[in-house]
Amino acid sequence: FAGSVSRRLARSGITVDVVEDGNRGCELAVQTKPDLILLTIELPQMNGFLVCKKLKKAPESSAIPIII
């Protein structure tokens, strides 16, 4: 699913990064400060709810909008 969504967004000129697990997603969000995070619940190592909670607690990422 992530592949098809990212391809469609990329065709519209949007830069997209896709990661496969919650830990890496949190790291990348803090590093790159994206304009928006599209998040799924089912992720290895850390589910989407925990990712969302972690990102919203961290001052570096708390303002990033997240769509689950």
DABEL-V475744 format. One record per residue. N is the residue number from 1. SS is DSSP state (alpha for helix, beta for strand, coil for the rest). PHI is phi in degrees with one decimal (999 if undefined). OMEGA is omega in radians with two decimals (NA if undefined). Layout:
n=<N & N>
ss=<SS & SS>
phi=<PHI & PHI>
omega=<OMEGA & OMEGA>
//
This chain:
n=<1 & 2 & 3 & 4 & 5 & 6 & 7 & 8 & 9 & 10 & 11 & 12 & 13 & 14 & 15 & 16 & 17 & 18 & 19 & 20 & 21 & 22 & 23 & 24 & 25 & 26 & 27 & 28 & 29 & 30 & 31 & 32 & 33 & 34 & 35 & 36 & 37 & 38 & 39 & 40 & 41 & 42 & 43 & 44 & 45 & 46 & 47 & 48 & 49 & 50 & 51 & 52 & 53 & 54 & 55 & 56 & 57 & 58 & 59 & 60 & 61 & 62 & 63 & 64 & 65 & 66 & 67 & 68>
ss=<coil & alpha & alpha & alpha & alpha & alpha & alpha & alpha & alpha & alpha & alpha & coil & coil & coil & coil & coil & coil & coil & coil & coil & beta & alpha & alpha & alpha & alpha & alpha & alpha & alpha & alpha & alpha & alpha & alpha & coil & coil & coil & beta & beta & beta & coil & coil & coil & coil & coil & beta & coil & coil & coil & alpha & alpha & alpha & alpha & alpha & alpha & alpha & alpha & alpha & alpha & coil & coil & coil & coil & coil & coil & coil & beta & beta & beta & coil>
phi=<999 & -60.8 & -62.5 & -69.0 & -66.0 & -65.7 & -64.3 & -65.1 & -66.2 & -62.4 & -62.8 & -89.6 & 90.1 & -92.1 & -78.5 & -128.0 & -117.2 & -118.8 & -123.7 & -99.0 & -142.3 & -63.1 & -61.2 & -64.9 & -61.1 & -63.6 & -59.8 & -66.2 & -62.6 & -67.9 & -71.1 & -102.0 & 48.5 & -66.8 & -74.2 & -158.3 & -119.9 & -98.2 & -127.4 & -100.0 & -78.3 & -85.7 & -132.7 & -72.4 & 72.2 & -151.4 & -71.7 & -60.0 & -64.3 & -68.6 & -59.7 & -59.1 & -60.1 & -63.9 & -66.3 & -74.3 & -80.3 & -80.9 & -59.1 & -69.8 & -128.7 & -64.1 & -88.2 & -74.6 & -67.3 & -127.0 & -113.3 & -99.8>
omega=<-3.13 & 3.13 & -3.12 & 3.11 & -3.11 & 3.10 & 3.14 & 3.11 & 3.13 & 3.10 & 3.10 & 3.10 & -3.13 & 3.08 & -3.05 & 2.98 & 3.11 & 3.06 & -3.01 & 3.12 & -3.04 & 3.13 & 3.13 & 3.10 & 3.10 & 3.12 & -3.10 & 3.14 & 3.13 & -3.11 & -2.98 & -3.13 & -3.10 & 3.09 & -3.09 & 3.04 & 2.98 & -2.95 & 3.03 & -3.12 & -3.05 & 3.11 & 3.05 & 3.06 & 3.13 & -3.08 & -3.07 & 3.11 & 3.11 & 3.08 & 3.14 & -3.14 & -3.13 & -3.13 & -3.13 & 3.09 & -3.07 & -3.14 & -3.11 & -3.05 & -3.03 & -3.11 & -3.13 & 3.09 & -3.14 & 3.01 & 3.13 & NA>
//
